[in-house]
Amino acid sequence: MTDDPVWAQWSIQQLDAAALRTTLLINDIVYPELSVRFARIEQIDALLTEAGLILAPLPRSALFLAGKVFQRYRAGGLRTGTLPDFFIGAHAAVAGLPLLTRDVQR
């Protein structure tokens, strides 16, 4: 979305490759993260349609898992990860979906 000089080309290649294998999904957490780049809801919705991205709501089981894993993570001392990252990961885990991320350390 930002045409980042370091990540844009990699991101496009990864999304194109994934789109050949399966339907691309984003969830209720990724949508607002993307929305900050747009002035109007119609703009982001048009982009999602054009890109073939489907908005998949988070199931309650993923919400619960995210909270439990985040709680365990925070108990390990000072941590910099944010709860939204755990929602995204838990959604992929519960739904048995692959996760495309640039942050492989987490």
C-alpha positions in Angstrom: 0.0 0.0 0.0 2.9 2.4 0.7 5.2 1.4 -2.2 7.9 0.8 0.4 11.3 0.6 -1.4 12.4 -2.3 0.8 9.2 -4.4 0.9 6.9 -3.5 -1.9 8.3 -5.8 -4.6 8.6 -8.7 -2.2 5.1 -8.2 -0.9 3.6 -8.1 -4.4 5.5 -11.3 -5.4 4.3 -13.1 -2.3 0.7 -12.1 -2.7 0.7 -13.0 -6.4 2.2 -16.4 -5.6 -0.4 -17.0 -2.8 -3.3 -15.9 -5.0 -2.3 -18.7 -7.4 -2.7 -21.3 -4.7 -5.7 -20.0 -2.7 -8.2 -17.3 -2.0 -6.5 -14.3 -0.2 -8.1 -13.3 3.1 -7.7 -10.5 5.5 -9.4 -10.2 8.8 -11.1 -7.7 11.1 -7.6 -6.6 12.4 -5.9 -6.2 9.1 -8.8 -4.2 7.6 -8.4 -1.2 10.0 -4.6 -1.4 9.7 -5.1 -1.0 5.9 -7.8 1.6 6.3 -5.5 4.3 7.7 -4.1 4.7 4.1 -7.5 5.7 2.7 -9.7 8.7 3.1 -13.0 6.9 2.5 -14.4 3.4 3.1 -15.4 3.1 -0.5 -11.7 3.4 -1.5 -10.5 0.5 0.6 -13.4 -1.7 -0.3 -12.8 -1.0 -4.0 -9.1 -2.0 -3.5 -10.1 -5.2 -1.7 -12.5 -6.1 -4.5 -10.0 -5.3 -7.2 -7.3 -7.3 -5.4 -9.6 -10.3 -4.8 -9.2 -10.0 -1.1 -12.0 -11.4 1.1 -12.7 -10.0 4.6 -13.0 -13.0 7.0 -14.3 -12.2 10.5 -12.4 -13.6 13.4 -14.1 -16.6 15.1 -14.6 -16.5 18.9 -12.2 -19.4 19.3 -9.4 -17.3 17.7 -10.3 -14.3 19.9 -10.0 -16.6 23.0 -6.8 -18.1 21.8 -5.2 -14.7 21.1 -6.0 -13.6 24.6 -4.5 -16.7 26.2 -1.3 -16.7 24.1 -0.9 -12.9 24.6 -1.2 -13.4 28.4 1.5 -16.1 28.4 3.7 -13.9 26.2 3.3 -10.9 28.6 4.2 -13.0 31.6 7.6 -13.6 30.1 8.7 -10.0 31.0 9.0 -6.9 29.0 7.7 -7.5 25.5 7.1 -5.3 22.5 4.5 -7.4 20.6 1.0 -6.0 20.4 -2.3 -7.8 20.9 -3.4 -7.3 17.2 -0.5 -9.5 16.1 -1.8 -12.3 18.3 -5.4 -11.9 16.8 -4.0 -12.3 13.3 -1.8 -15.4 14.3 -4.6 -17.0 16.3 -7.1 -16.6 13.4 -4.7 -18.3 11.0 -4.0 -21.1 13.6 -7.7 -21.8 14.4 -8.7 -21.7 10.8 -5.7 -23.8 9.6 -4.7 -21.1 7.2 -1.2 -20.1 6.0 -0.1 -16.7 7.2 1.9 -14.3 5.1 4.1 -12.1 7.2 7.4 -10.1 6.9 8.0 -10.5 10.6 9.2 -14.1 10.9 10.8 -13.6 14.2 7.4 -13.5 15.9 
